[in-house]
Amino acid sequence: LVGGCTSDDKTQAASLPPPLVGVMTVEARNVPITYTYVGQTEGSRAVEVRAQVSGILMRRAYEEGAYVKQGQLLFEIEPDTYKAALRQAKGFMEQAQAKFTQAKQNLNRVLPLYAKNAVSQKDRDDAQAAYNSARADLDSARAAVNEAEIKLGYAYVTAPVSGDTS
């Protein structure tokens, strides 16, 4: 009954060779320590350039990835419409200037006559109102010229800072 438990297991274990083990000589020396990290880089300044006026893009004046200097032209948006609007605004301003000059001259004529009771108060009030209206029209026309100049300037998109484009 006990025939399965023999001493053969002990002889088999003794007959296996010993395992192979590597051996090294340890010596002290300086070894550089290196680390590997995952990261992202970003420029110190990032600028997004957008057009402030609408129109057809006539040309791009730089190469993608190239270095541009501050103030350098990047894009030109069709300026003809904005040039025409500026000319029109200047024409309206000249008309307003002429009306203002005429209203000022009329007021300067009426005031001494009113002081001598040669014209009515209504004539003086009309001259004063025409002068005030002409002055307001002239101010409005100057503002329109200023706005047209700004829009024309926006047709030329320049680099706000120096750096590489992407």
Secondary structure, 3 states (H helix, E strand, C coil): CCCCCCCHHHHHHHHCCCCCCCCCCCCCCCCCCCCCCCCCCCCCCCCCCCCCCCCCEEEECCCCCCEECCCCEEEEECCHHHHHHHHHHHHHHHHHHHHHHHHHHHHHHHHHHHHCCCCCHHHHHHHHHHHHHHHHHHHHHHHHHHHHHHHHHHCEEECCCCEECC
